[in-house]
Amino acid sequence: MKKIMILSGAGLSAESGIKTFRDNDGLWEEYDVMQVCSTEGWRADRELVTRFYNDRRKDLVDKVPNPAHYALANLEKRYPGQIWNLTQNVDDLLERAGCQNVIHLHGTLRDLRCEDCWHIWDIGYRAQADNEYCPVCNSNRVRHNVVMFGEAAPAYRFIQQAIDESELFIAIGTSGQVIDIVSIATEFANSVLVNPKREMYVTMFGSHEQYIDEYFRYFIQKKASEAVDELEQIINELFI
């Protein structure tokens, strides 16, 4: 059975009004990312980090899926059991659009996690209370369920499985600076990159002095919601 591996990033949800760190007027300008998104920051000031994620959860309440989210949900319906839907985003907009099988590589904003028993539970869009307790073991060592810099991302184990099982790779709204999408694209004869701007291929080892799109067979240089029709056409040509 042919399968499609989809990896989405912040650019997918940016059109729904969810701020990214890297964009102009983004979260970079409001916060030091290492203070609110790293294990060091968490150990130094748990209250600050908790407030940051409380604000992110509150901000999510009035956000709605955009056409790209709905397109991915429709793709899942058209090709049941054939879609690997991996996202770096911690919002729930894919689920709200109708996606049933989303793998959140970096965790989920609506959930909390117990640091003692690792139970995860949904609190919706409310703030984490000062006296929040784990409903399973009653521990008060409770935190957000978003992966921070400096800790492992357990869901990354699905990336290689998706590569092994898929014949088409689609990267949407990701710069490749967190997950190296170039190395993934080179595993595929057919690959599609959706990004409104050309990005240089930069890794922890420095710049490769090439654009990321040069490693993909197809490059749709548009915002995610504007690329829907062209993306569907490519998928239809390859899968029908």
Summary of the structure (lengths in Angstrom):
residues: 240
radius of gyration: 18.2
end to end distance: 12.5
largest distance: 54.5
contacts: 733
relative contact order: 0.17
helix: 36%
strand: 22%
